[in-house]
Amino acid sequence: MFKAFFSILTFILANNLFVKNSLADSFEVTTDILHFDYQEFDTSGNLLDKEIGFIPGIGFKYTSLYKRTGITAFVSIHDGQIDYLGNTQNGLPHNTKTNERLIKSGILLTSRKHPSFPARLLFSVAYQFWDRDILSKNNVYGLHERYSWYEYSLGLNFKQDIENNNYYWANTSALLIYKPEILVFLNSKNETLKIGENIGLRLQAGKSWIMNNKNTLSISITSEFFEFGRSNTIYINDFFGTPAFITEPESKTFHNSIDISYIFNF
């Protein structure tokens, strides 16, 4: 289903890119600093561990405006190392570092603006990949996991009228985290856990400066929040040398970033 959906949207975008005299295209490059805050909780709601820190990132967008409807293909990557503050399996305090890599790609549709409605509709579908490598320290084994999920979003885009070649804008979107799963890397063999689906929210606000017909600069802030539900439980014969039942706990993710973008209009 999802492969077909992506194929259809990709076909639409590719088809529009080659239709002459009907498009206004732009290419956007964004650099940002992401404040990453991930927290896990036990069944009673008590904090088990958290990973927190700043991660640099870069993103690219290609947008075609076809009959005043925007079709955007996008990809972004964040890569860095942050702090892990938690406990061992025995409940002892344990602090270390975690290597984080987040990759996101997808397609965004932005509706044309209706005269009687102050905002444009936003709909996107994306695939996300998060590589989480908790490092070994002080004779405590680390753990390498790879998360993946689909994200659907539905929202609104508000844009101020242009004054003196600049304008303010804001986006708000509801998120659906769909079919999340974790690949756990173990010595004997890798195992997959199914995480609970959940919802989230994303808010963006910024200001853009039109330098000329070809070039625009933009500065914005982005905040998003989403949750993963508790996973299924599986039995493993060799979990760092001993048999064990493993479960991924419920978690909450808070992302905040400052973004600087350059847009080139063809």
C-alpha positions in Angstrom: 0.0 0.0 0.0 2.6 2.5 1.1 5.0 1.6 -1.8 2.2 2.2 -4.2 1.3 5.5 -2.6 4.9 6.7 -2.8 5.1 5.6 -6.4 2.0 7.5 -7.3 3.1 10.7 -5.6 6.6 10.4 -7.1 5.0 9.9 -10.6 3.0 13.1 -10.1 6.0 15.1 -9.1 8.2 13.8 -11.9 5.4 14.3 -14.5 5.0 17.9 -13.3 8.7 18.6 -13.5 8.6 18.0 -17.3 5.5 19.9 -18.2 6.5 23.2 -19.8 5.0 26.6 -19.2 3.0 25.5 -16.1 5.5 25.3 -13.3 7.4 27.6 -10.9 10.2 25.5 -9.4 12.5 26.1 -6.4 15.3 24.4 -4.7 15.9 24.9 -0.9 18.9 24.1 1.3 18.5 24.2 5.1 21.0 23.9 7.9 19.9 23.5 11.4 20.8 22.7 15.0 18.4 20.1 16.5 17.9 19.9 20.2 17.2 16.2 20.6 15.3 15.1 23.8 14.2 11.4 24.0 12.7 9.9 27.2 11.6 6.3 28.1 9.2 5.4 30.8 8.1 2.3 32.7 4.6 1.0 33.0 4.0 3.3 36.0 5.1 6.4 34.1 8.4 6.7 35.9 11.4 8.0 33.9 13.8 5.2 33.0 16.4 7.0 30.8 16.8 9.9 28.5 19.0 11.0 25.7 19.6 14.8 25.3 21.8 17.1 23.3 22.4 19.1 20.1 22.7 17.5 16.7 23.6 19.4 13.4 21.6 18.7 10.3 21.1 19.5 6.7 18.1 19.2 4.4 17.1 19.6 0.8 13.7 20.4 -0.8 12.6 20.6 -4.5 9.2 22.2 -5.0 7.1 22.5 -8.2 4.2 24.8 -8.2 1.6 23.4 -10.5 -1.6 25.5 -11.0 -0.9 27.1 -7.5 -0.6 23.7 -5.8 2.9 22.9 -4.3 4.4 19.5 -4.7 7.6 19.1 -2.6 10.1 16.3 -2.4 12.3 16.5 0.7 15.1 14.7 2.5 17.1 15.6 5.7 19.8 14.0 7.8 21.0 14.7 11.3 24.1 13.0 12.7 25.9 13.5 16.1 26.6 12.3 19.6 24.6 13.2 22.7 24.4 12.2 26.4 22.7 9.1 27.7 21.4 9.4 31.2 19.8 6.3 32.6 20.3 3.0 34.4 21.7 -0.5 33.9 19.5 -3.6 33.7 20.1 -3.9 37.5 18.8 -0.4 38.2 22.2 1.2 38.9 22.7 4.8 37.5 24.6 4.8 34.3 25.7 7.7 32.0 27.3 7.3 28.6 27.1 8.7 25.1 24.8 7.7 22.2 25.6 8.1 18.5 22.5 9.3 16.7 21.6 9.4 13.0 18.2 10.5 11.8 17.2 10.4 8.1 13.8 11.5 6.8 12.4 11.7 3.3 9.0 12.2 1.8 6.6 14.3 -0.2 4.6 17.3 0.8 1.5 18.7 -0.9 0.5 22.3 -0.3 -2.9 23.3 -1.5 -3.7 26.5 -3.4 -5.1 29.3 -1.3 -8.8 29.9 -1.3 -9.9 33.5 -1.1 -12.4 32.8 1.7 -9.9 30.8 3.9 -6.8 32.3 5.5 -4.5 29.3 5.2 -3.3 26.6 2.8 -3.8 22.9 3.6 -0.7 20.8 4.1 -0.4 17.0 3.7 2.8 15.0 3.8 3.8 11.4 4.0 7.4 10.5 5.0 9.6 7.6 5.9 11.9 8.0 8.9 15.0 6.2 10.0 16.7 6.6 13.3 20.0 4.8 14.1 20.6 4.7 17.9 23.9 3.4 19.2 24.3 3.5 23.0 28.0 3.2 23.6 29.6 0.8 26.1 31.2 2.3 29.2 32.6 1.2 32.6 32.1 -2.5 31.8 28.4 -1.9 30.9 27.5 -3.1 27.4 26.0 -0.7 25.0 23.0 -1.3 22.7 22.6 -0.7 19.0 19.0 -0.2 17.7 17.6 1.0 14.4 14.1 2.6 14.4 11.9 3.1 11.3 8.4 4.3 10.8 6.0 6.1 8.5 4.8 9.6 9.3 1.6 11.1 8.0 0.9 14.8 8.7 -2.0 17.1 8.1 -1.9 20.8 8.8 -2.2 24.4 7.9 0.2 27.0 6.4 -0.4 30.7 7.3 1.5 33.3 5.3 1.5 37.1 5.8 1.2 39.4 2.8 4.6 40.5 1.5 5.8 43.9 2.8 9.1 45.5 1.9 10.2 42.2 0.4 9.7 40.1 3.5 7.0 38.2 5.3 6.2 36.0 8.3 4.8 32.5 8.0 3.7 29.6 10.3 2.8 26.0 10.0 0.9 23.7 12.4 0.5 20.0 11.7 -0.9 16.9 13.5 1.2 13.8 13.1 0.4 10.1 12.9 3.3 7.7 13.7 2.4 4.6 11.7 4.0 1.1 11.7 7.0 1.9 13.9 9.5 -0.9 14.6 12.9 -1.4 16.0 15.7 -3.6 14.7 17.9 -4.7 17.7 21.4 -5.7 16.9 22.6 -8.6 19.0 25.6 -10.9 19.0 23.7 -14.0 18.1 21.1 -12.6 15.7 19.1 -9.4 15.1 15.6 -9.1 16.5 12.7 -6.9 15.5 10.2 -5.3 17.9 6.9 -3.8 16.9 6.3 -0.5 18.7 2.9 1.0 19.5 1.6 3.6 17.0 0.8 7.0 18.3 0.3 10.7 17.4 2.2 14.0 17.6 2.3 17.7 16.8 4.7 19.9 14.8 4.8 23.7 15.0 6.9 26.0 12.7 7.3 29.7 12.5 9.7 31.9 10.5 10.5 35.0 8.5 11.6 35.1 4.9 13.5 37.9 3.0 13.1 38.1 -0.8 16.5 39.3 -2.0 15.5 39.3 -5.7 13.5 37.2 -8.2 15.8 34.3 -7.8 17.0 34.2 -4.2 15.2 34.1 -0.8 16.6 33.7 2.8 14.6 32.3 5.7 15.1 31.8 9.4 12.6 29.7 11.4 12.1 27.6 14.5 10.6 24.2 14.6 9.1 22.3 17.6 7.7 18.8 17.4 6.5 16.2 19.9 5.5 12.6 19.3 5.3 9.3 21.2 6.0 5.6 20.7 3.8 3.1 22.5 5.2 0.1 24.4 6.4 -2.7 22.1 5.7 -6.4 22.2 7.8 -8.7 24.3 10.1 -11.3 22.9 12.3 -14.0 24.5 16.0 -14.1 23.5 18.4 -17.0 24.3 21.5 -14.8 24.2 21.1 -11.2 25.4 24.7 -10.3 26.2 25.4 -13.8 27.4 22.1 -14.6 29.3 18.6 -15.5 28.2 16.1 -12.6 28.7 12.7 -11.2 27.7 13.1 -7.8 26.1 10.6 -5.0 25.6 10.9 -1.5 24.3 9.2 0.9 26.8 6.9 3.7 26.1 8.7 6.8 25.0 8.3 10.5 24.3 10.4 12.6 21.8 10.8 16.4 21.9 12.6 18.0 19.0 13.4 21.8 18.7 15.5 23.4 16.1 16.7 26.7 14.7 16.7 26.5 10.9 18.4 28.8 8.3 17.3 28.2 4.6 18.4 29.5 1.2 15.8 29.1 -1.6 16.7 29.4 -5.3 13.8 30.1 -7.7 14.2 28.8 -11.2 
